[in-house]
Amino acid sequence: MKKIKRLETIEEAKAFASFLAAERNRHLEDIKNAEQDLLLLQSKWGIEIPWDNTYFVIAGD
């Protein structure tokens, strides 16, 4: 279970902001890589990319 910690000082706030920025940047890189993979699939197979919360189910899974 996660605890909520109140930020008490400017140093704590700066450290938390740095953490959040690093997490954001890490996820942005993951999204960029996934988008490149999707575009490769589109160009190779001519498929339409679903841009919503569509999930693919593989037969046998």
Secondary structure as UniProt FT lines:
FT   HELIX           10..45
FT   TURN            59..60
//
